[in-house]
């Protein structure tokens, strides 16, 4: 980042802050400077770490056992899966401060002096952090519990020893984020329980005792650093939930220091609050980013289960908030298991107890069924988690339904037919806010966007995120209006960006006509994102779905005094056969066909795929990967003439 660019970002960031937040940031900067001068060492820990009496492993099939041990073997060879399914050579032992993708090694200096956005200094910090969440160390502990082979303990000892040596407290890039400290504490807690805690063979002999002492010192430093640097004000999103969850787990499993009780109570109190604040009354995560809906829910579940295992249960309201979050996730997920990729996603996960690349939405729903509906845990990751964190099952509101279609407080409405059946049609209209708090960090400029799946196959899609730290044009494109199934005016995004994780002006959507059912769906909404223009423009969209004829009609109107460039985008999932000719647009999937006809004045229809300058026609299912997809771009110049698109769906 150049000096000029950095100054623009700083000015924009200050514009998003309240006076109270500016004061908090100044205070945090002072705390950071003091911590640099005064490295606080912990008092000797009391020998009272908590054990949940985990014995062996849950019942595994031979295939599950073989996959687990094969993955553990790869880890021991220095090959670790990061993000969803990419395996990297991280070294043996790992070079923990190195970006395994670019090879850049972060500096061995005070963490507060590191600029995490400087790729020359740290590489892509996301890659560094992902390795250091220590998801893979849990895999080695699992291999130990399954086999009782001390080779796995030795491998785990080597990894931990090297990390503690390379990453002393407050030094290097792995101490730059409180969220990362929280995730690491959670995974260390799982490892601790699986290996048998204080009595583990990991701590045998003089070397083992030194490892134990250094590990506990680092745990204390993690808890202390999180407590000093909690994400507040406009940054109090999933980061705050993750930090609190990590602090709660750390203080619960290792209540070894004088400050542990205060950490525990603070984390518990604030988690109770955030479970209510960061999820709407109808269960939608307020970041308006479905991947972070899952991420935040995972944190809340882990903290809640640790509370149950310690016989200090969280409240009924806490668990009811999670039950509602699961209801929303279950509702928007189609019969094929697809969840619309609304808002940001970075493939970040809190724990990995199943095979790499497994369906996280499926795991979270299975966890909810086992914990809150007391169903037998069949998902392998859920079996592992409940085996490692045993305890009584909590109480939640028994009157909450399993699914729904209208989530007006969160900002999403579903339409379609035959939900949950093979011939399901499921669509979603986005009529919610841009994102959460002042910067709306993970929201996209997608007001009134629409997604659609047919027979469990994605059809009209939200293209996802791609990357946070690739060149700006890709970050701007994937979060911008032209990457969503909605209307763009004069080539401008609906909302005004101030940086990679910041929106300065946010479009506000409204529901003007509420539909009565998903089957006979008749919606009308609007947003004010373009009312900021010199000649203000209001975008209005009507969405009608008729189940009897399997027909979807989308009508877009603008209201302005002068003529404006109007562009309407329809993004189709990769793998579909999409063709445009004089008779209209024809889409063919595995089991369905769809015809689309557009009506309006002087419309120009263009099928675009994989354009790079400017970007258009891209899809990103996983972080740091993208592939071309077909986009129908409909253009016109108008001040009021509507554009109507009629989709007719047939199965074969």
Buried (B, 14 or more C-beta within 10 A) or exposed (E): EEEEEEEBBEEBBEEBBEEEBEEBBEEBEEEBEEBBEEEEEBEEBEEEBBBBEBEEBBEBEEEBBEBBBEBBEBBBEBBBBBBBEBBBEBBBBBBBBBBBBBEBBBBEBBBBEBBBBEBEBBBBBBBBBBBBBBBBBBBBBBBBBBBEEEEBBBBBBBBBBBBBEBBBBBBBBBBBBBBBBBBBBBBBBBBBBBBBBEEBBBBBEEEBEEBBBBBBBBBBBBBBBBBBBBBBBBBBBBBBBBBBBBBBBBBBBBBBBEBBEEBBEBBBEBBBEBBBBBBBEBBBBBBBBBBBBBBBBBBBBBBBBBBBBBEEBBBEEBBBBBBBBBBBBBBBBBBBEBBBBBBBBBBBBBBBBBBBBBBBBBBBBBBBBBBBEEEEBEBBBBBBBBBBBBBEBBEBEEEBEEBBBBBBBBBBBBBBBBBEEEBBBBBBBBBBBBBBBBBBBBBBBBBBBBBBBBBBBBBBBBBBBBBBBEEEEBBBBBBBBBBBBBBBBEEBBBBBBBBBBBBBBBBBBEBEEEBEEBBBBBBBBBBBBBBBBEEEBBBBBBBBBBBEEBBBBBBBBBBBEEBBEBBBBBBBBBEBEBEBEEEBBBBEBEBBBBBBEBEBEEBEBEBBBBBEEEBBBBBBBBBBBBBBBBBBBBBBEBBEBBBBBBBBBEEE
